[in-house]
């Protein structure tokens, strides 16, 4: 079993690429939020309790547009539906967690998922439990810090926020490329790309997300079953 300091250092090293993205994205969110008339307290509360990058950006429009609670709830469900699939794939791994499980489930963002879903460096259950917790906590700290700095800067320096919401798309591309370069098995990545493109063509850009997630889940389930059969053959 590794010492806690070793686990924290490993978690920090693993999350450095996420830190680079989250600080910038968080700052963008904080600046945009401030330009809409919401202060530092809002930035901290939203990053601390919502902690969902794309949804936080969208929440600004919901707040300023006077959306109803029902509209906000349905929008949140649709935007964050992908986390249902993340959660399903992490059920086995997160069973190893103890008191950290509720926070780890809450803090399972896209980038955190990419770091813990294929972790094979911590076969010891206690090491894995602590690693997941510290990776999750580090990532949220980066996001909260970025949001705070952005909100503070937004109250001091005037910014042109045109196009700033594209920063999330840029981060997703960065995570995808990092995962592609870090493994020789590109089957999952190719399934995700192909399913998404087909669903965009069939259902349109506004309605492709849920069908794409379903197609990816089914495809990955079939792929896993086929590989298990091949391994036992």
Backbone as numpy.savetxt, mean C-alpha at the origin, in Angstrom:
# Nx Ny Nz CAx CAy CAz Cx Cy Cz
16.93 -17.22 17.22 16.09 -16.02 17.22 16.96 -14.77 17.22
16.63 -13.81 16.38 17.42 -12.60 16.26 17.05 -11.59 17.34
18.02 -10.73 17.63 17.75 -9.66 18.59 16.84 -8.61 17.96
16.13 -7.89 18.81 15.18 -6.88 18.32 15.89 -5.81 17.49
17.10 -5.42 17.91 17.84 -4.41 17.17 18.15 -4.88 15.75
18.46 -6.15 15.61 18.73 -6.70 14.28 17.49 -6.66 13.41
16.36 -7.01 14.00 15.10 -7.01 13.25 14.74 -5.58 12.82
14.91 -4.62 13.72 14.59 -3.23 13.39 15.48 -2.73 12.26
16.77 -3.08 12.32 17.71 -2.66 11.28 17.34 -3.29 9.94
16.98 -4.57 9.95 16.56 -5.24 8.72 15.29 -4.59 8.16
14.36 -4.27 9.04 13.12 -3.64 8.59 13.40 -2.26 8.00
14.30 -1.52 8.63 14.63 -0.18 8.11 15.29 -0.28 6.74
16.24 -1.20 6.61 16.91 -1.36 5.31 15.93 -1.76 4.22
15.00 -2.64 4.57 14.02 -3.09 3.58 13.06 -1.98 3.17
12.81 -1.05 4.08 11.81 -0.01 3.81 12.40 1.30 3.29
13.71 1.34 3.07 14.32 2.58 2.56 13.70 3.01 1.22
13.49 2.09 0.24 12.82 2.53 -1.00 11.42 3.08 -0.74
10.70 2.46 0.19 9.37 2.96 0.53 9.46 4.33 1.19
10.46 4.51 2.04 10.65 5.81 2.69 10.82 6.92 1.65
11.64 6.66 0.64 11.87 7.66 -0.40 10.57 8.06 -1.09
9.71 7.06 -1.32 8.43 7.36 -1.96 7.42 7.97 -1.02
7.32 7.43 0.19 6.30 7.89 1.13 6.54 9.32 1.62
7.79 9.69 1.82 8.06 11.05 2.26 7.59 12.05 1.20
7.90 11.75 -0.06 7.50 12.64 -1.15 5.98 12.62 -1.33
5.40 11.42 -1.36 3.95 11.31 -1.53 3.20 11.92 -0.36
3.71 11.66 0.85 3.08 12.24 2.03 3.13 13.75 2.00
4.27 14.29 1.57 4.39 15.75 1.45 3.39 16.29 0.43
3.25 15.55 -0.68 2.27 15.98 -1.68 0.87 16.00 -1.12
0.53 14.97 -0.35 -0.79 14.93 0.28 -0.97 16.08 1.26
0.04 16.31 2.10 -0.05 17.38 3.09 -0.19 18.75 2.44
0.57 18.98 1.37 0.49 20.26 0.66 -0.88 20.44 0.04
-1.35 19.40 -0.65 -2.66 19.47 -1.30 -3.77 19.69 -0.28
-3.68 18.98 0.84 -4.69 19.14 1.90 -4.69 20.56 2.43
-3.50 21.11 2.62 -3.39 22.47 3.18 -3.93 23.51 2.20
-3.70 23.31 0.90 -4.20 24.27 -0.08 -5.72 24.26 -0.16
-6.34 23.18 0.33 -7.79 23.09 0.35 -8.39 23.63 1.65
-7.52 24.13 2.53 -8.01 24.77 3.74 -7.99 23.92 4.99
-7.36 22.73 4.94 -7.29 21.85 6.10 -5.87 21.85 6.66
-5.76 22.00 7.99 -4.48 22.21 8.62 -3.71 20.95 8.98
-2.68 21.16 9.81 -1.78 20.09 10.21 -2.51 18.98 10.95
-3.46 19.35 11.81 -4.21 18.36 12.58 -4.93 17.37 11.68
-5.51 17.87 10.59 -6.19 16.99 9.64 -5.19 16.04 8.98
-4.02 16.56 8.62 -3.01 15.73 7.97 -2.57 14.59 8.88
-2.32 14.91 10.14 -1.89 13.89 11.10 -3.00 12.86 11.35
-4.22 13.34 11.52 -5.33 12.44 11.81 -5.60 11.50 10.64
-5.60 12.03 9.43 -5.90 11.20 8.26 -4.79 10.20 8.00
-3.53 10.62 8.16 -2.42 9.70 7.94 -2.29 8.69 9.07
-2.75 9.06 10.26 -2.68 8.15 11.39 -3.80 7.13 11.42
-5.02 7.54 11.01 -6.19 6.67 11.15 -6.73 6.12 9.84
-6.57 6.86 8.75 -6.99 6.34 7.45 -5.84 5.56 6.83
-4.70 6.20 6.73 -3.47 5.58 6.23 -3.70 4.76 4.97
-4.19 5.44 3.94 -4.43 4.80 2.64 -4.16 5.86 1.59
-2.96 5.82 1.02 -2.50 6.89 0.15 -3.49 7.38 -0.88
-3.92 6.49 -1.79 -4.83 6.91 -2.85 -6.15 7.39 -2.27
-6.63 6.72 -1.22 -7.91 7.11 -0.63 -7.79 8.43 0.09
-6.63 8.71 0.68 -6.46 10.01 1.35 -6.50 11.15 0.34
-5.86 10.96 -0.80 -5.92 11.98 -1.85 -7.37 12.19 -2.28
-8.08 11.09 -2.46 -9.47 11.17 -2.90 -10.36 11.77 -1.82
-10.02 11.51 -0.55 -10.81 12.05 0.55 -10.84 13.57 0.54
-9.77 14.18 0.06 -9.73 15.64 -0.02 -10.86 16.14 -0.92
-11.05 15.46 -2.06 -12.15 15.85 -2.96 -13.51 15.57 -2.33
-13.60 14.47 -1.57 -14.87 14.16 -0.91 -15.20 15.22 0.14
-14.19 15.66 0.87 -14.41 16.68 1.90 -14.80 18.01 1.28
-14.04 18.43 0.28 -14.30 19.74 -0.33 -15.56 19.73 -1.18
-15.97 18.54 -1.66 -17.15 18.46 -2.50 -18.43 18.21 -1.74
-18.33 18.04 -0.42 -19.52 17.84 0.41 -20.19 16.50 0.17
-19.41 15.46 -0.08 -19.98 14.14 -0.35 -20.67 13.59 0.89
-21.72 12.80 0.69 -22.44 12.18 1.79 -21.63 11.03 2.37
-22.03 10.56 3.55 -21.34 9.44 4.18 -21.48 8.16 3.34
-22.65 7.99 2.74 -22.86 6.80 1.90 -21.92 6.82 0.69
-21.82 7.99 0.05 -20.92 8.13 -1.09 -19.48 7.87 -0.69
-19.10 8.42 0.46 -17.73 8.24 0.95 -17.45 6.77 1.25
-18.44 6.08 1.84 -18.26 4.67 2.20 -18.12 3.80 0.96
-18.99 4.02 -0.04 -18.94 3.22 -1.27 -17.65 3.49 -2.03
-17.25 4.75 -2.09 -16.01 5.11 -2.77 -14.81 4.47 -2.11
-14.79 4.48 -0.78 -13.69 3.86 -0.05 -13.63 2.37 -0.31
-14.79 1.72 -0.34 -14.83 0.28 -0.61 -14.28 -0.05 -1.98
-14.67 0.73 -2.98 -14.22 0.46 -4.34 -12.72 0.73 -4.51
-12.26 1.84 -3.94 -10.84 2.21 -4.10 -9.93 1.23 -3.37
-10.36 0.78 -2.18 -9.51 -0.09 -1.37 -9.87 -1.57 -1.48
-10.68 -1.91 -2.47 -11.09 -3.31 -2.62 -9.91 -4.24 -2.82
-8.83 -3.73 -3.40 -7.66 -4.58 -3.65 -7.09 -5.14 -2.35
-7.30 -4.45 -1.23 -6.77 -4.93 0.04 -7.46 -6.21 0.50
-8.67 -6.46 0.01 -9.33 -7.73 0.33 -8.50 -8.89 -0.22
-7.98 -8.70 -1.41 -7.18 -9.75 -2.03 -5.81 -9.87 -1.36
-5.24 -8.74 -0.96 -3.98 -8.78 -0.21 -4.19 -9.58 1.07
-5.28 -9.26 1.76 -5.54 -9.93 3.04 -5.71 -11.43 2.90
-6.40 -11.85 1.84 -6.60 -13.28 1.62 -5.27 -13.99 1.45
-4.37 -13.37 0.69 -3.08 -14.01 0.44 -2.16 -14.01 1.65
-2.47 -13.18 2.66 -1.60 -13.09 3.83 -2.18 -13.79 5.05
-3.31 -14.47 4.88 -3.96 -15.13 6.02 -3.00 -16.10 6.71
-2.35 -16.96 5.93 -1.46 -17.96 6.51 -0.29 -17.32 7.24
0.32 -16.31 6.61 1.46 -15.66 7.22 1.11 -14.90 8.49
-0.02 -14.21 8.47 -0.39 -13.38 9.62 -0.94 -14.19 10.78
-1.20 -15.47 10.56 -1.59 -16.33 11.68 -0.44 -16.47 12.68
0.78 -16.23 12.21 1.96 -16.35 13.08 2.09 -15.14 14.01
1.36 -14.09 13.73 1.48 -12.88 14.52 0.72 -13.01 15.84
1.14 -12.26 16.81 0.47 -12.28 18.11 -0.30 -10.99 18.33
0.09 -10.24 19.34 -0.61 -9.00 19.67 -0.42 -7.92 18.60
0.55 -8.14 17.70 0.79 -7.17 16.63 -0.19 -7.32 15.47
-0.97 -8.41 15.47 -1.82 -8.72 14.32 -2.80 -7.59 13.97
-3.55 -7.01 14.92 -4.49 -5.95 14.53 -3.82 -4.78 13.84
-2.68 -4.35 14.37 -1.98 -3.22 13.72 -1.43 -3.62 12.36
-0.86 -4.83 12.26 -0.30 -5.29 10.99 -1.37 -5.36 9.91
-2.58 -5.79 10.28 -3.68 -5.85 9.32 -4.07 -4.43 8.88
-4.16 -3.53 9.84 -4.50 -2.13 9.53 -3.45 -1.49 8.62
-2.19 -1.79 8.85 -1.09 -1.11 8.17 -0.63 -1.82 6.90
-1.41 -2.76 6.39 -1.02 -3.52 5.20 -1.31 -2.69 3.94
-0.39 -1.81 3.60 -0.52 -1.02 2.37 0.09 -1.78 1.20
-0.02 -1.21 0.02 0.55 -1.85 -1.17 2.04 -2.11 -1.00
2.76 -1.08 -0.52 4.21 -1.18 -0.42 4.63 -2.12 0.71
3.93 -2.07 1.83 4.23 -2.99 2.94 3.97 -4.42 2.51
2.89 -4.63 1.79 2.58 -5.97 1.28 3.71 -6.49 0.41
4.26 -5.64 -0.45 5.32 -6.07 -1.35 6.57 -6.50 -0.59
6.75 -6.00 0.63 7.93 -6.33 1.42 7.74 -7.58 2.28
6.52 -7.87 2.69 6.30 -8.99 3.61 5.70 -10.22 2.94
5.16 -10.07 1.73 4.45 -11.21 1.13 5.40 -12.32 0.70
6.64 -11.98 0.37 7.58 -13.00 -0.10 8.80 -13.08 0.82
8.63 -12.74 2.08 9.74 -12.77 3.02 10.13 -14.21 3.34
11.36 -14.57 2.99 11.86 -15.91 3.30 13.14 -15.85 4.14
13.38 -14.69 4.74 14.59 -14.51 5.55 14.34 -14.74 7.03
13.08 -14.96 7.40 12.74 -15.09 8.82 11.89 -16.34 9.04
12.50 -17.52 8.93 11.75 -18.76 9.16 11.29 -18.91 10.61
11.99 -18.27 11.53 11.57 -18.30 12.93 10.30 -17.47 13.10
9.22 -18.04 13.63 7.95 -17.30 13.76 8.07 -16.00 14.54
8.89 -15.98 15.59 9.03 -14.77 16.38 9.76 -13.69 15.60
10.77 -14.08 14.81 11.48 -13.11 13.98 10.54 -12.54 12.92
9.72 -13.41 12.31 8.79 -12.96 11.29 7.76 -12.00 11.88
7.26 -12.35 13.07 6.27 -11.50 13.73 6.81 -10.09 13.97
8.02 -10.00 14.49 8.61 -8.70 14.78 8.99 -7.95 13.50
9.45 -8.69 12.50 9.82 -8.07 11.24 8.59 -7.41 10.58
7.49 -8.13 10.52 6.26 -7.58 9.93 5.82 -6.33 10.68
5.87 -6.37 12.01 5.46 -5.22 12.80 6.33 -4.01 12.50
7.65 -4.19 12.49 8.55 -3.04 12.31 8.52 -2.52 10.88
8.36 -3.38 9.91 8.19 -2.92 8.54 6.93 -2.07 8.42
5.84 -2.55 8.99 4.57 -1.83 8.95 4.67 -0.49 9.66
5.31 -0.47 10.83 5.43 0.76 11.60 6.34 1.76 10.90
7.47 1.29 10.38 8.38 2.19 9.67 7.68 2.87 8.50
6.96 2.08 7.71 6.28 2.63 6.54 5.25 3.69 6.95
4.49 3.42 8.00 3.50 4.43 8.39 4.18 5.68 8.95
5.27 5.51 9.66 5.99 6.68 10.19 6.48 7.56 9.05
6.96 6.95 7.96 7.40 7.74 6.81 6.24 8.54 6.24
5.09 7.86 6.13 3.91 8.53 5.55 3.43 9.68 6.44
3.36 9.44 7.72 2.91 10.47 8.65 3.88 11.65 8.65
5.19 11.35 8.65 6.19 12.41 8.64 6.09 13.25 7.37
5.92 12.59 6.24 5.78 13.32 4.98 4.55 14.20 4.97
3.43 13.67 5.47 2.18 14.44 5.53 2.34 15.67 6.41
3.01 15.49 7.55 3.21 16.60 8.48 4.07 17.69 7.85
5.17 17.28 7.24 6.06 18.26 6.61 5.34 18.98 5.47
4.59 18.23 4.67 3.85 18.85 3.58 2.81 19.85 4.05
2.10 19.49 5.12 1.09 20.42 5.65 1.74 21.68 6.19
2.88 21.53 6.83 3.60 22.70 7.36 4.12 23.57 6.23
4.71 22.94 5.21 5.21 23.71 4.07 4.07 24.39 3.32
2.95 23.69 3.21 1.81 24.25 2.50 1.24 25.48 3.17
1.45 25.60 4.48 0.95 26.79 5.19 1.93 27.96 5.10
3.13 27.70 4.61 4.16 28.74 4.54 4.46 29.17 3.11
4.57 28.16 2.22 4.98 28.43 0.84 3.82 28.12 -0.10
3.48 29.03 -0.99 2.41 28.75 -1.98 2.90 27.76 -3.03
2.08 26.77 -3.34 2.44 25.73 -4.30 1.40 25.64 -5.41
1.89 25.30 -6.62 1.00 24.93 -7.71 0.86 23.41 -7.64
-0.32 22.91 -7.28 -0.50 21.48 -7.03 -1.03 20.73 -8.26
-0.99 21.35 -9.43 -1.45 20.69 -10.64 -0.64 19.43 -10.91
-1.31 18.30 -11.04 -0.65 17.04 -11.36 -0.02 16.32 -10.18
-0.16 16.86 -8.98 0.53 16.26 -7.84 -0.05 14.89 -7.49
-1.32 14.65 -7.83 -1.94 13.36 -7.50 -1.38 12.21 -8.35
-0.61 12.53 -9.42 0.02 11.48 -10.23 1.17 10.81 -9.49
1.61 11.39 -8.38 2.74 10.84 -7.64 2.47 9.42 -7.16
1.21 9.10 -6.84 0.88 7.74 -6.40 1.09 6.73 -7.52
0.70 7.10 -8.72 0.93 6.22 -9.86 2.42 5.97 -10.07
3.20 7.01 -9.89 4.65 6.88 -10.02 5.21 5.91 -8.98
4.69 5.96 -7.76 5.17 5.06 -6.71 4.81 3.61 -7.04
3.59 3.38 -7.52 3.20 2.02 -7.87 4.11 1.45 -8.97
4.47 2.29 -9.93 5.38 1.86 -10.99 6.75 1.52 -10.41
7.20 2.31 -9.45 8.50 2.07 -8.82 8.49 0.74 -8.07
7.43 0.48 -7.32 7.32 -0.78 -6.58 7.29 -1.97 -7.54
6.55 -1.81 -8.64 6.45 -2.89 -9.63 7.83 -3.20 -10.22
8.56 -2.17 -10.58 9.89 -2.37 -11.17 10.84 -3.01 -10.17
10.76 -2.56 -8.91 11.62 -3.13 -7.87 11.33 -4.62 -7.68
10.06 -4.98 -7.66 9.70 -6.38 -7.51 10.13 -7.19 -8.74
10.02 -6.60 -9.90 10.42 -7.29 -11.14 11.92 -7.59 -11.12
12.70 -6.61 -10.67 14.16 -6.78 -10.67 14.66 -7.68 -9.55
13.88 -7.82 -8.49 14.34 -8.57 -7.32 14.03 -10.07 -7.40
13.30 -10.51 -8.43 12.97 -11.92 -8.55 13.05 -12.37 -10.00
13.36 -13.65 -10.19 13.43 -14.20 -11.54 12.07 -14.74 -12.01
11.16 -14.92 -11.07 9.83 -15.43 -11.40 8.89 -14.26 -11.64
8.57 -14.00 -12.89 7.74 -12.84 -13.24 6.29 -13.23 -13.55
5.92 -14.45 -13.22 4.57 -14.92 -13.56 3.50 -14.04 -12.92
3.64 -13.75 -11.62 2.63 -12.96 -10.92 2.52 -11.55 -11.50
3.67 -10.95 -11.80 3.67 -9.60 -12.37 2.99 -9.59 -13.74
3.31 -10.58 -14.56 2.71 -10.64 -15.90 1.21 -10.86 -15.83
0.79 -11.71 -14.88 -0.66 -11.93 -14.69 -1.34 -10.63 -14.33
-0.74 -9.87 -13.41 -1.33 -8.60 -13.00 -1.44 -7.61 -14.14
-0.39 -7.50 -14.94 -0.39 -6.56 -16.07 -1.41 -6.97 -17.13
-1.37 -8.23 -17.51 -2.27 -8.71 -18.58 -3.74 -8.60 -18.16
-4.03 -9.04 -16.91 -5.42 -8.97 -16.43 -5.91 -7.53 -16.37
-5.05 -6.63 -15.91 -5.44 -5.22 -15.79 -5.71 -4.60 -17.16
-4.81 -4.86 -18.12 -4.98 -4.31 -19.46 -6.26 -4.83 -20.10
-6.51 -6.13 -20.00 -7.72 -6.71 -20.59 -8.98 -6.12 -19.97
-8.95 -5.94 -18.64 -10.14 -5.40 -17.96 -10.36 -3.93 -18.29
-9.28 -3.19 -18.51 -9.43 -1.80 -18.93 -10.10 -1.74 -20.30
-9.67 -2.62 -21.20 -10.25 -2.66 -22.55 -11.73 -3.07 -22.51
-12.04 -4.08 -21.69 -13.40 -4.62 -21.65 -14.36 -3.74 -20.85
-13.91 -3.29 -19.66 -14.82 -2.59 -18.75 -14.61 -1.07 -18.73
-13.51 -0.60 -19.28 -13.24 0.83 -19.27 -12.44 1.25 -18.06
-11.73 2.38 -18.13 -10.88 2.85 -17.04 -11.61 3.09 -15.72
-12.88 3.43 -15.79 -13.63 3.76 -14.57 -14.14 2.53 -13.83
-14.19 1.38 -14.50 -14.82 0.20 -13.89 -13.94 -1.05 -13.89
-12.66 -0.90 -14.20 -11.84 -2.10 -14.40 -11.28 -2.69 -13.11
-11.23 -1.93 -12.01 -10.47 -2.34 -10.84 -10.95 -3.65 -10.23
-12.24 -3.75 -9.89 -12.75 -4.96 -9.26 -12.66 -6.18 -10.18
-13.06 -6.07 -11.47 -12.88 -7.22 -12.35 -11.41 -7.64 -12.48
-10.52 -6.66 -12.52 -9.09 -6.97 -12.63 -8.61 -7.71 -11.39
-9.03 -7.26 -10.21 -8.62 -7.92 -8.97 -9.15 -9.35 -8.92
-10.39 -9.53 -9.36 -10.97 -10.87 -9.37 -10.22 -11.78 -10.35
-9.91 -11.26 -11.52 -9.19 -12.04 -12.52 -7.79 -12.41 -12.02
-7.13 -11.47 -11.35 -5.80 -11.74 -10.81 -5.86 -12.80 -9.72
-6.84 -12.69 -8.84 -6.98 -13.66 -7.76 -7.22 -15.06 -8.31
-8.13 -15.19 -9.27 -8.43 -16.49 -9.86 -7.20 -17.05 -10.56
-6.52 -16.22 -11.31 -5.34 -16.66 -12.06 -4.23 -17.12 -11.13
-3.98 -16.35 -10.07 -2.92 -16.73 -9.13 -3.28 -18.00 -8.37
-4.57 -18.17 -8.06 -5.01 -19.40 -7.38 -4.79 -20.62 -8.27
-5.14 -20.48 -9.54 -4.92 -21.58 -10.48 -3.43 -21.86 -10.65
-2.64 -20.80 -10.75 -1.20 -20.97 -10.90 -0.59 -21.68 -9.70
-1.04 -21.30 -8.51 -0.53 -21.95 -7.30 -0.90 -23.43 -7.28
-2.14 -23.75 -7.67 -2.56 -25.15 -7.68 -1.75 -25.97 -8.69
-1.50 -25.39 -9.85 -0.73 -26.08 -10.88 0.69 -26.34 -10.40
1.28 -25.35 -9.75 2.65 -25.51 -9.26 2.73 -26.55 -8.14
1.69 -26.61 -7.33 1.67 -27.64 -6.28 1.61 -29.04 -6.89
0.78 -29.19 -7.92 0.67 -30.48 -8.59 2.00 -30.88 -9.23
2.67 -29.90 -9.84 3.97 -30.17 -10.46 5.01 -30.56 -9.43
4.92 -29.91 -8.24 5.90 -30.21 -7.20 5.72 -31.61 -6.64
4.46 -32.08 -6.60 4.17 -33.42 -6.07 4.34 -34.52 -7.12
4.43 -34.08 -8.38 4.53 -35.08 -9.47 5.90 -35.77 -9.47
